[in-house]
């Protein structure tokens, strides 16, 4: 593994730990040339999954984009970063467990809505208003009434 500091390819592993969710291994390394320490992560390489957008275009699935949309919906809401990360991780697992190399953006959007509904109803409505393209206040109110009716 190439040292971040001096560029040497000679290092030794000092410590290895499996992540909490078991999806990666964290390795603490020491450069044999300069003696500085750095951390690397080993993860399973996944087959790329393409998202088929509503307009028919395809783009590579990006968990950072998913995380950004969820964080935007949860902005200024009492939702912890850990809960957001767990939701992103759960959605990623769902997508990769489908075992396909293309997935509709509708499937991803529906998974986000299910997760947000359980986390925070305001974040859910925020996301739904963009995802379902609410055209007016009546559509917005009918979604809120639908949520209230289920309680």
Secondary structure, DSSP 8 states (H G I E B T S, - for coil): ---TTT--S-EEEEEEEE-TTSSEEEEEEEETTT--EEEEEEE------EEE-TTS-EEE--HHHHHHHHHHHTTTSS--HHHHHHHHHHHHHHHHHT--SEEEHHHHHHHHHHHHHHH-HHHHHHHHHHHTT--SHHHHHHHHHHHHHT-
